[in-house]
């Protein structure tokens, strides 16, 4: 990925998924842009709709800001390539205040990543996987024909970057669709909308080490699927969660 003098982004094919730029990467670039534009405020929610597959052309991020009081900002973003809009997003950023703490999403019990098997992915289908390392904590695997559409693994980027709001956003869309755990053969299951929430555990600065991630299909039918994904730090802190609406493209639909 490169940033051009006119502040556009160019993403190489190593970050593609199926037929275009990996959606989680595009969403993560939006997160970085939002934090750069609004220092002192932290992203709490981001809803991204993917209008079309982004390609190698430069991507411009157009933003519109709507303040809401003294501590909260709403922002609309549009990712554009030439005359083509490829993604739209709505975000909310704010300032932290004192308040109660609660979570009902504890990290699953997991053995440490050292010594666990590294899971390989077909880079000819999902090139972006070459940037990531996955170490599943159970026998569940994509295309294993299992009983539960649920995948849990340790994950990190090969370049060693720490866990930041942008990195966590990327990782929330990095896992294989959980429906693959109950299938035998690959079919495209692209995300058409993702809704990301980030927790204050990221506000103190980058978090080093592995992340533990889980993705679970809540429902699938009639060519659609709903996945929930979650990312925790290695110490068990909830960092981010995401709900994705996906198309399930069966062979008869292709072409």
PASEBA-1860 file (N, C-alpha, C; in nm, 3 decimals):
! residues 255
1> XXXXXXXX> 0.084/-0.119/0.000/0.000/0.000/0.000/0.088/0.124/0.000 ~ 0.052/0.222/-0.082/0.127/0.347/-0.088/0.031/0.465/-0.078 ~ 0.080/0.575/-0.019/0.006/0.701/-0.014/0.068/0.795/-0.115 ~ -0.010/0.843/-0.210/0.039/0.927/-0.317/0.042/1.073/-0.273 ~ 0.113/1.160/-0.347/0.121/1.302/-0.309/-0.015/1.370/-0.298 ~ -0.115/1.323/-0.372/-0.248/1.385/-0.363/-0.334/1.323/-0.254 ~ -0.270/1.247/-0.161/-0.335/1.191/-0.043/-0.432/1.078/-0.078 ~ -0.415/1.017/-0.194/-0.492/0.897/-0.225/-0.410/0.774/-0.187
9> XXXXXXXX> -0.476/0.660/-0.185/-0.414/0.534/-0.145/-0.415/0.438/-0.262 ~ -0.305/0.368/-0.280/-0.298/0.262/-0.380/-0.265/0.132/-0.310 ~ -0.347/0.031/-0.331/-0.334/-0.097/-0.261/-0.298/-0.206/-0.362 ~ -0.187/-0.275/-0.337/-0.142/-0.377/-0.432/-0.222/-0.506/-0.416 ~ -0.207/-0.594/-0.515/-0.288/-0.715/-0.521/-0.259/-0.814/-0.408 ~ -0.150/-0.798/-0.337/-0.125/-0.889/-0.225/-0.227/-0.869/-0.114 ~ -0.303/-0.758/-0.118/-0.406/-0.731/-0.019/-0.546/-0.753/-0.075 ~ -0.556/-0.832/-0.180/-0.687/-0.861/-0.236/-0.749/-0.983/-0.167
17> XXXXXXXX> -0.881/-0.990/-0.178/-0.957/-1.107/-0.135/-1.056/-1.140/-0.245 ~ -1.045/-1.260/-0.302/-1.126/-1.299/-0.417/-1.102/-1.201/-0.532 ~ -1.194/-1.107/-0.556/-1.186/-1.027/-0.679/-1.151/-0.881/-0.656 ~ -1.113/-0.844/-0.534/-1.081/-0.704/-0.509/-1.014/-0.684/-0.375 ~ -0.991/-0.558/-0.341/-0.922/-0.523/-0.216/-0.997/-0.579/-0.096 ~ -0.921/-0.635/-0.002/-0.979/-0.688/0.121/-1.056/-0.579/0.195 ~ -1.183/-0.608/0.225/-1.269/-0.507/0.287/-1.221/-0.462/0.423 ~ -1.167/-0.555/0.502/-1.117/-0.518/0.634/-1.002/-0.420/0.627
25> XXXXXXXX> -0.916/-0.434/0.525/-0.807/-0.339/0.508/-0.862/-0.201/0.473 ~ -0.958/-0.196/0.382/-1.017/-0.068/0.345/-1.082/-0.002/0.467 ~ -1.153/-0.081/0.548/-1.213/-0.026/0.670/-1.107/0.024/0.766 ~ -0.995/-0.047/0.776/-0.888/-0.005/0.867/-0.826/0.127/0.822 ~ -0.817/0.150/0.692/-0.765/0.277/0.642/-0.860/0.391/0.677 ~ -0.990/0.362/0.676/-1.087/0.462/0.720/-1.066/0.497/0.868 ~ -1.037/0.396/0.950/-1.014/0.419/1.093/-0.894/0.512/1.112 ~ -0.785/0.483/1.043/-0.666/0.569/1.054/-0.697/0.712/1.010
33> XXXXXXXX> -0.772/0.725/0.903/-0.808/0.859/0.854/-0.892/0.934/0.957 ~ -0.987/0.866/1.018/-1.074/0.930/1.117/-0.995/0.978/1.238 ~ -0.903/0.895/1.287/-0.824/0.936/1.403/-0.727/1.049/1.368 ~ -0.676/1.049/1.246/-0.589/1.159/1.204/-0.666/1.291/1.195 ~ -0.791/1.283/1.150/-0.872/1.403/1.134/-0.931/1.454/1.265 ~ -0.940/1.365/1.366/-1.007/1.402/1.491/-0.921/1.362/1.611 ~ -0.805/1.424/1.628/-0.720/1.391/1.743/-0.793/1.423/1.873 ~ -0.775/1.337/1.971/-0.842/1.357/2.099/-0.975/1.286/2.109
41> XXXXXXXX> -1.028/1.239/1.996/-1.150/1.159/1.998/-1.117/1.018/1.949 ~ -1.190/0.921/2.002/-1.163/0.782/1.970/-1.284/0.721/1.899 ~ -1.254/0.639/1.799/-1.361/0.572/1.725/-1.432/0.472/1.815 ~ -1.563/0.479/1.818/-1.644/0.383/1.894/-1.728/0.294/1.803 ~ -1.768/0.344/1.688/-1.847/0.262/1.598/-1.822/0.301/1.454 ~ -1.819/0.200/1.366/-1.798/0.222/1.223/-1.882/0.121/1.146 ~ -1.969/0.172/1.059/-2.050/0.086/0.973/-2.009/0.110/0.829 ~ -1.961/0.005/0.763/-1.909/0.016/0.627/-1.996/-0.066/0.532
49> XXXXXXXX> -2.039/-0.005/0.424/-2.108/-0.075/0.318/-2.020/-0.082/0.195 ~ -2.000/-0.203/0.144/-1.912/-0.223/0.029/-1.996/-0.221/-0.099 ~ -1.980/-0.117/-0.177/-2.063/-0.095/-0.295/-2.012/-0.173/-0.416 ~ -1.881/-0.188/-0.426/-1.819/-0.258/-0.539/-1.679/-0.299/-0.497 ~ -1.624/-0.397/-0.568/-1.487/-0.441/-0.537/-1.389/-0.333/-0.578 ~ -1.303/-0.292/-0.484/-1.199/-0.195/-0.515/-1.084/-0.264/-0.588 ~ -1.018/-0.192/-0.680/-0.910/-0.251/-0.759/-0.780/-0.173/-0.736 ~ -0.689/-0.175/-0.834/-0.557/-0.114/-0.815/-0.556/0.038/-0.829
57> XXXXXXXX> -0.665/0.097/-0.874/-0.667/0.241/-0.893/-0.654/0.314/-0.759 ~ -0.602/0.437/-0.759/-0.593/0.514/-0.635/-0.731/0.531/-0.570 ~ -0.732/0.522/-0.438/-0.855/0.536/-0.360/-0.849/0.669/-0.284 ~ -0.951/0.750/-0.302/-0.965/0.874/-0.226/-1.074/0.855/-0.121 ~ -1.049/0.904/0.001/-1.148/0.899/0.108/-1.206/1.038/0.129 ~ -1.333/1.053/0.095/-1.402/1.180/0.113/-1.481/1.176/0.243 ~ -1.471/1.281/0.325/-1.536/1.279/0.456/-1.626/1.401/0.474 ~ -1.735/1.378/0.547/-1.825/1.484/0.590/-1.845/1.469/0.739
65> XXXXXXXX> -1.827/1.576/0.815/-1.831/1.570/0.961/-1.955/1.642/1.012 ~ -2.020/1.579/1.112/-2.137/1.637/1.176/-2.118/1.633/1.327 ~ -2.075/1.743/1.389/-2.059/1.744/1.534/-2.193/1.723/1.604 ~ -2.187/1.658/1.720/-2.307/1.633/1.801/-2.272/1.662/1.946 ~ -2.282/1.787/1.984/-2.243/1.825/2.119/-2.093/1.847/2.130 ~ -2.044/1.852/2.254/-1.905/1.885/2.277/-1.811/1.766/2.271 ~ -1.864/1.644/2.281/-1.775/1.528/2.294/-1.790/1.426/2.182 ~ -1.893/1.435/2.101/-1.922/1.332/2.001/-1.922/1.392/1.861
73> XXXXXXXX> -1.867/1.316/1.768/-1.864/1.356/1.628/-1.914/1.240/1.543 ~ -2.001/1.269/1.449/-2.042/1.172/1.348/-1.973/1.209/1.216 ~ -1.927/1.108/1.146/-1.858/1.132/1.019/-1.909/1.035/0.914 ~ -1.930/1.085/0.795/-1.962/1.003/0.678/-1.838/0.996/0.590 ~ -1.809/0.878/0.539/-1.694/0.860/0.450/-1.740/0.794/0.321 ~ -1.674/0.831/0.213/-1.697/0.768/0.084/-1.562/0.736/0.022 ~ -1.541/0.609/-0.011/-1.418/0.567/-0.079/-1.445/0.567/-0.229 ~ -1.363/0.642/-0.302/-1.388/0.665/-0.444/-1.265/0.629/-0.525
81> XXXXXXXX> -1.287/0.560/-0.637/-1.183/0.534/-0.736/-1.228/0.594/-0.868 ~ -1.163/0.702/-0.909/-1.208/0.771/-1.029/-1.349/0.824/-1.008 ~ -1.441/0.783/-1.094/-1.581/0.823/-1.080/-1.664/0.718/-1.006 ~ -1.599/0.614/-0.955/-1.672/0.502/-0.895/-1.662/0.505/-0.743 ~ -1.776/0.504/-0.676/-1.779/0.488/-0.531/-1.771/0.339/-0.500 ~ -1.676/0.300/-0.415/-1.657/0.157/-0.385/-1.699/0.121/-0.243 ~ -1.706/0.219/-0.153/-1.749/0.191/-0.016/-1.801/0.318/0.048 ~ -1.898/0.301/0.134/-1.952/0.412/0.212/-1.949/0.373/0.358
89> XXXXXXXX> -1.934/0.471/0.446/-1.924/0.440/0.589/-1.980/0.553/0.673 ~ -2.027/0.515/0.790/-2.070/0.610/0.892/-1.997/0.575/1.020 ~ -1.944/0.677/1.088/-1.863/0.654/1.208/-1.907/0.747/1.320 ~ -1.884/0.702/1.443/-1.905/0.786/1.560/-1.777/0.784/1.642 ~ -1.730/0.903/1.679/-1.611/0.920/1.761/-1.648/1.004/1.882 ~ -1.577/0.981/1.992/-1.610/1.056/2.111/-1.496/1.063/2.210 ~ -1.523/1.133/2.318/-1.429/1.150/2.429/-1.474/1.062/2.544 ~ -1.381/0.995/2.610/-1.415/0.907/2.721/-1.455/0.987/2.845
97> XXXXXXXX> -1.547/0.929/2.922/-1.586/0.983/3.051/-1.592/0.869/3.152 ~ -1.599/0.902/3.278/-1.611/0.801/3.383/-1.746/0.731/3.373 ~ -1.747/0.598/3.387/-1.872/0.523/3.380/-1.851/0.379/3.422 ~ -1.961/0.304/3.437/-1.950/0.164/3.479/-1.885/0.079/3.370 ~ -1.825/-0.032/3.411/-1.760/-0.124/3.317/-1.829/-0.260/3.326 ~ -1.849/-0.324/3.209/-1.915/-0.455/3.204/-1.887/-0.517/3.069 ~ -1.873/-0.648/3.065/-1.869/-0.722/2.938/-1.925/-0.861/2.960 ~ -1.997/-0.911/2.860/-2.041/-1.051/2.864/-1.973/-1.131/2.753
105> XXXXXXXX> -1.856/-1.082/2.708/-1.779/-1.151/2.605/-1.639/-1.181/2.656 ~ -1.627/-1.270/2.755/-1.493/-1.307/2.802/-1.419/-1.385/2.694 ~ -1.288/-1.375/2.695/-1.208/-1.450/2.599/-1.223/-1.600/2.624 ~ -1.235/-1.680/2.519/-1.242/-1.825/2.538/-1.110/-1.879/2.593 ~ -1.121/-1.987/2.669/-0.999/-2.053/2.718/-0.918/-2.102/2.599 ~ -0.790/-2.070/2.598/-0.707/-2.104/2.482/-0.566/-2.135/2.527 ~ -0.507/-2.242/2.472/-0.365/-2.267/2.499/-0.282/-2.157/2.435 ~ -0.162/-2.131/2.483/-0.078/-2.028/2.422/-0.045/-2.062/2.278
113> XXXXXXXX> -0.020/-1.961/2.195/0.002/-1.986/2.053/0.129/-2.064/2.023 ~ 0.230/-2.052/2.108/0.354/-2.125/2.084/0.326/-2.275/2.083 ~ 0.369/-2.341/1.978/0.349/-2.484/1.968/0.224/-2.525/1.894 ~ 0.131/-2.432/1.870/0.012/-2.466/1.793/0.042/-2.464/1.644 ~ -0.035/-2.541/1.570/-0.017/-2.552/1.425/-0.058/-2.422/1.356 ~ 0.021/-2.381/1.258/-0.013/-2.265/1.176/-0.103/-2.310/1.061 ~ -0.213/-2.239/1.043/-0.310/-2.274/0.940/-0.277/-2.201/0.811 ~ -0.267/-2.275/0.701/-0.241/-2.214/0.571/-0.369/-2.184/0.496
121> XXXXXXXX> -0.364/-2.085/0.408/-0.478/-2.047/0.326/-0.436/-2.043/0.179 ~ -0.527/-2.072/0.087/-0.492/-2.066/-0.056/-0.478/-1.922/-0.103 ~ -0.353/-1.876/-0.116/-0.332/-1.735/-0.150/-0.380/-1.702/-0.291 ~ -0.398/-1.804/-0.375/-0.451/-1.775/-0.508/-0.597/-1.731/-0.500 ~ -0.668/-1.768/-0.393/-0.807/-1.725/-0.374/-0.815/-1.602/-0.284 ~ -0.737/-1.601/-0.177/-0.740/-1.490/-0.081/-0.597/-1.441/-0.058 ~ -0.543/-1.363/-0.151/-0.403/-1.320/-0.140/-0.368/-1.251/-0.009 ~ -0.464/-1.177/0.051/-0.431/-1.103/0.173/-0.387/-1.194/0.287
129> XXXXXXXX> -0.424/-1.323/0.281/-0.388/-1.415/0.389/-0.238/-1.432/0.403 ~ -0.161/-1.399/0.298/-0.015/-1.411/0.308/0.044/-1.313/0.408 ~ -0.032/-1.212/0.447/0.016/-1.114/0.545/-0.014/-1.155/0.688 ~ -0.086/-1.266/0.708/-0.137/-1.303/0.839/-0.092/-1.441/0.880 ~ -0.088/-1.464/1.009/-0.058/-1.597/1.064/-0.171/-1.636/1.159 ~ -0.231/-1.751/1.131/-0.341/-1.803/1.214/-0.297/-1.932/1.281 ~ -0.327/-1.945/1.409/-0.302/-2.068/1.482/-0.429/-2.110/1.555 ~ -0.507/-2.201/1.495/-0.634/-2.243/1.557/-0.612/-2.309/1.693
137> XXXXXXXX> -0.709/-2.290/1.783/-0.698/-2.349/1.916/-0.777/-2.479/1.928 ~ -0.849/-2.518/1.822/-0.929/-2.640/1.825/-0.917/-2.710/1.691 ~ -0.991/-2.819/1.677/-0.987/-2.896/1.552/-1.071/-2.832/1.442 ~ -1.151/-2.733/1.472/-1.235/-2.669/1.370/-1.149/-2.601/1.265 ~ -1.180/-2.628/1.139/-1.105/-2.573/1.027/-1.202/-2.538/0.914 ~ -1.167/-2.442/0.829/-1.247/-2.420/0.709/-1.250/-2.546/0.622 ~ -1.368/-2.576/0.569/-1.392/-2.685/0.476/-1.369/-2.823/0.539 ~ -1.386/-2.831/0.672/-1.373/-2.959/0.741/-1.507/-3.030/0.755
145> XXXXXXXX> -1.616/-2.964/0.714/-1.747/-3.027/0.727/-1.788/-3.052/0.870 ~ -1.757/-2.959/0.958/-1.788/-2.976/1.100/-1.934/-2.953/1.132 ~ -1.966/-2.958/1.261/-2.104/-2.943/1.307/-2.138/-2.800/1.347 ~ -2.039/-2.716/1.369/-2.063/-2.581/1.420/-1.990/-2.479/1.334 ~ -2.061/-2.374/1.295/-2.001/-2.266/1.215/-1.930/-2.169/1.308 ~ -1.816/-2.213/1.360/-1.744/-2.137/1.462/-1.595/-2.164/1.445 ~ -1.515/-2.058/1.439/-1.370/-2.069/1.425/-1.303/-1.980/1.528 ~ -1.203/-2.034/1.598/-1.130/-1.960/1.700/-0.981/-1.982/1.677
153> XXXXXXXX> -0.904/-1.875/1.677/-0.760/-1.888/1.651/-0.685/-1.767/1.705 ~ -0.559/-1.791/1.736/-0.465/-1.681/1.756/-0.430/-1.624/1.618 ~ -0.410/-1.493/1.611/-0.380/-1.431/1.483/-0.286/-1.313/1.504 ~ -0.199/-1.291/1.408/-0.112/-1.174/1.407/-0.071/-1.146/1.264 ~ -0.022/-1.024/1.241/0.031/-0.989/1.109/0.178/-1.022/1.104 ~ 0.224/-1.069/0.988/0.364/-1.108/0.973/0.460/-0.991/0.991 ~ 0.415/-0.869/0.966/0.506/-0.756/0.978/0.526/-0.712/1.122 ~ 0.460/-0.779/1.217/0.483/-0.751/1.358/0.416/-0.627/1.411
161> XXXXXXXX> 0.326/-0.566/1.334/0.263/-0.443/1.382/0.178/-0.472/1.507 ~ 0.171/-0.379/1.601/0.093/-0.401/1.723/-0.057/-0.385/1.697 ~ -0.135/-0.414/1.799/-0.280/-0.403/1.789/-0.321/-0.258/1.816 ~ -0.368/-0.193/1.713/-0.419/-0.057/1.718/-0.565/-0.061/1.674 ~ -0.639/0.050/1.684/-0.776/0.048/1.632/-0.784/0.003/1.486 ~ -0.691/0.049/1.403/-0.693/0.009/1.262/-0.661/-0.139/1.246 ~ -0.561/-0.188/1.320/-0.524/-0.329/1.310/-0.637/-0.419/1.355 ~ -0.701/-0.385/1.466/-0.812/-0.466/1.516/-0.927/-0.467/1.416
169> XXXXXXXX> -0.954/-0.353/1.354/-1.058/-0.348/1.251/-1.025/-0.443/1.137 ~ -0.901/-0.444/1.094/-0.858/-0.536/0.989/-0.879/-0.682/1.032 ~ -0.836/-0.714/1.155/-0.843/-0.853/1.202/-0.987/-0.900/1.220 ~ -1.078/-0.809/1.250/-1.218/-0.848/1.264/-1.275/-0.901/1.134 ~ -1.214/-0.866/1.021/-1.258/-0.916/0.891/-1.156/-1.010/0.828 ~ -1.059/-1.056/0.907/-0.951/-1.137/0.851/-0.980/-1.286/0.852 ~ -1.066/-1.330/0.943/-1.094/-1.473/0.953/-1.178/-1.520/0.834 ~ -1.165/-1.647/0.801/-1.253/-1.706/0.701/-1.397/-1.696/0.748
177> XXXXXXXX> -1.493/-1.681/0.657/-1.633/-1.686/0.699/-1.658/-1.812/0.781 ~ -1.726/-1.798/0.894/-1.743/-1.912/0.984/-1.824/-2.024/0.920 ~ -1.906/-1.990/0.821/-1.984/-2.094/0.752/-1.894/-2.197/0.687 ~ -1.770/-2.157/0.653/-1.676/-2.251/0.594/-1.649/-2.370/0.687 ~ -1.665/-2.353/0.816/-1.637/-2.462/0.910/-1.732/-2.579/0.892 ~ -1.850/-2.557/0.832/-1.946/-2.665/0.812/-1.957/-2.706/0.666 ~ -1.880/-2.640/0.578/-1.880/-2.673/0.436/-1.759/-2.760/0.401 ~ -1.765/-2.819/0.283/-1.653/-2.898/0.232/-1.579/-2.828/0.119
185> XXXXXXXX> -1.646/-2.740/0.048/-1.586/-2.676/-0.069/-1.600/-2.525/-0.058 ~ -1.501/-2.450/-0.110/-1.507/-2.304/-0.101/-1.608/-2.244/-0.198 ~ -1.680/-2.146/-0.150/-1.766/-2.061/-0.232/-1.741/-1.918/-0.186 ~ -1.755/-1.821/-0.273/-1.738/-1.682/-0.229/-1.847/-1.643/-0.129 ~ -1.804/-1.586/-0.017/-1.897/-1.533/0.084/-1.850/-1.392/0.119 ~ -1.867/-1.297/0.026/-1.815/-1.162/0.051/-1.900/-1.085/0.151 ~ -1.834/-0.998/0.224/-1.902/-0.907/0.315/-1.959/-0.789/0.236 ~ -2.086/-0.759/0.257/-2.145/-0.641/0.194/-2.164/-0.528/0.295
193> XXXXXXXX> -2.168/-0.562/0.423/-2.174/-0.460/0.527/-2.106/-0.513/0.652 ~ -2.025/-0.428/0.717/-1.965/-0.466/0.845/-1.984/-0.352/0.945 ~ -2.021/-0.390/1.067/-2.044/-0.295/1.174/-1.945/-0.323/1.286 ~ -1.852/-0.231/1.308/-1.741/-0.249/1.401/-1.763/-0.163/1.525 ~ -1.738/-0.221/1.641/-1.732/-0.146/1.766/-1.597/-0.173/1.831 ~ -1.529/-0.066/1.872/-1.399/-0.077/1.937/-1.412/-0.035/2.083 ~ -1.337/-0.102/2.172/-1.348/-0.075/2.315/-1.238/0.020/2.361 ~ -1.254/0.079/2.480/-1.152/0.171/2.532/-1.019/0.104/2.566
201> XXXXXXXX> -1.012/-0.029/2.563/-0.886/-0.096/2.593/-0.776/-0.058/2.494 ~ -0.814/-0.003/2.379/-0.715/0.039/2.280/-0.673/0.184/2.297 ~ -0.738/0.256/2.387/-0.715/0.400/2.396/-0.582/0.435/2.460 ~ -0.523/0.343/2.535/-0.397/0.371/2.603/-0.275/0.357/2.515 ~ -0.294/0.317/2.391/-0.182/0.299/2.299/-0.181/0.159/2.242 ~ -0.091/0.132/2.149/-0.084/0.000/2.085/-0.063/-0.112/2.186 ~ -0.123/-0.227/2.156/-0.111/-0.347/2.239/-0.024/-0.446/2.163 ~ 0.082/-0.492/2.227/0.175/-0.583/2.161/0.126/-0.728/2.171
209> XXXXXXXX> 0.179/-0.811/2.081/0.156/-0.955/2.089/0.044/-1.005/2.000 ~ 0.015/-1.132/2.018/-0.091/-1.198/1.944/-0.228/-1.142/1.983 ~ -0.325/-1.161/1.893/-0.466/-1.141/1.924/-0.535/-1.276/1.919 ~ -0.638/-1.290/1.999/-0.723/-1.409/1.994/-0.854/-1.369/1.928 ~ -0.892/-1.441/1.824/-1.011/-1.404/1.750/-1.109/-1.518/1.737 ~ -1.235/-1.481/1.726/-1.342/-1.580/1.708/-1.441/-1.525/1.607 ~ -1.490/-1.612/1.520/-1.597/-1.577/1.428/-1.701/-1.687/1.431 ~ -1.828/-1.647/1.431/-1.939/-1.741/1.447/-2.053/-1.698/1.355
217> XXXXXXXX> -2.106/-1.791/1.278/-2.221/-1.762/1.194/-2.348/-1.770/1.278 ~ -2.421/-1.660/1.284/-2.546/-1.656/1.358/-2.663/-1.711/1.277 ~ -2.660/-1.688/1.146/-2.768/-1.736/1.061/-2.719/-1.738/0.917 ~ -2.766/-1.836/0.842/-2.739/-1.841/0.699/-2.860/-1.901/0.629 ~ -2.895/-1.845/0.514/-3.005/-1.897/0.436/-3.039/-1.805/0.321 ~ -3.092/-1.862/0.214/-3.137/-1.786/0.098/-3.029/-1.696/0.040 ~ -2.904/-1.743/0.044/-2.795/-1.669/-0.016/-2.735/-1.560/0.069 ~ -2.771/-1.558/0.199/-2.718/-1.457/0.290/-2.667/-1.524/0.416
225> XXXXXXXX> -2.574/-1.457/0.485/-2.523/-1.507/0.613/-2.491/-1.388/0.703 ~ -2.501/-1.412/0.833/-2.466/-1.311/0.934/-2.358/-1.370/1.023 ~ -2.243/-1.304/1.028/-2.130/-1.347/1.112/-2.104/-1.246/1.222 ~ -2.071/-1.296/1.340/-2.020/-1.212/1.449/-1.875/-1.248/1.473 ~ -1.788/-1.148/1.478/-1.646/-1.173/1.506/-1.602/-1.087/1.624 ~ -1.503/-1.139/1.697/-1.455/-1.075/1.819/-1.304/-1.087/1.826 ~ -1.238/-0.983/1.875/-1.093/-0.985/1.893/-1.061/-0.948/2.038 ~ -0.976/-1.031/2.102/-0.926/-1.005/2.237/-0.774/-0.991/2.232
233> XXXXXXXX> -0.719/-0.923/2.330/-0.574/-0.920/2.346/-0.526/-1.053/2.403 ~ -0.395/-1.074/2.402/-0.339/-1.198/2.458/-0.368/-1.209/2.607 ~ -0.389/-1.096/2.674/-0.421/-1.098/2.817/-0.570/-1.108/2.845 ~ -0.652/-1.121/2.739/-0.794/-1.145/2.756/-0.883/-1.023/2.753 ~ -0.830/-0.907/2.721/-0.913/-0.786/2.715/-0.988/-0.781/2.582 ~ -1.117/-0.750/2.589/-1.198/-0.734/2.468/-1.156/-0.607/2.397 ~ -1.113/-0.620/2.271/-1.065/-0.506/2.193/-1.166/-0.458/2.090 ~ -1.238/-0.549/2.028/-1.332/-0.509/1.925/-1.426/-0.621/1.889
241> XXXXXXXX> -1.542/-0.583/1.836/-1.639/-0.681/1.789/-1.704/-0.628/1.662 ~ -1.759/-0.720/1.585/-1.807/-0.684/1.452/-1.919/-0.778/1.411 ~ -2.021/-0.724/1.348/-2.124/-0.805/1.283/-2.117/-0.777/1.133 ~ -2.114/-0.886/1.055/-2.102/-0.875/0.910/-2.223/-0.938/0.842 ~ -2.277/-0.866/0.746/-2.378/-0.919/0.656/-2.309/-0.963/0.528 ~ -2.332/-1.088/0.488/-2.255/-1.145/0.377/-2.348/-1.208/0.274 ~ -2.303/-1.204/0.149/-2.366/-1.281/0.043/-2.300/-1.418/0.036 ~ -2.379/-1.520/0.009/-2.327/-1.655/-0.015/-2.353/-1.685/-0.162
249> XXXXXXX> -2.247/-1.685/-0.241/-2.261/-1.695/-0.387/-2.240/-1.839/-0.429 ~ -2.348/-1.909/-0.453/-2.340/-2.049/-0.494/-2.302/-2.056/-0.641 ~ -2.251/-2.171/-0.690/-2.200/-2.178/-0.827/-2.297/-2.132/-0.934 ~ -2.427/-2.157/-0.917/-2.523/-2.120/-1.021/-2.531/-1.970/-1.041 ~ -2.487/-1.890/-0.941/-2.496/-1.745/-0.953/-2.375/-1.685/-1.022 ~ -2.266/-1.759/-1.032/-2.142/-1.699/-1.082/-2.154/-1.666/-1.231 ~ -2.084/-1.559/-1.266/-2.084/-1.518/-1.405/-2.200/-1.428/-1.439
END
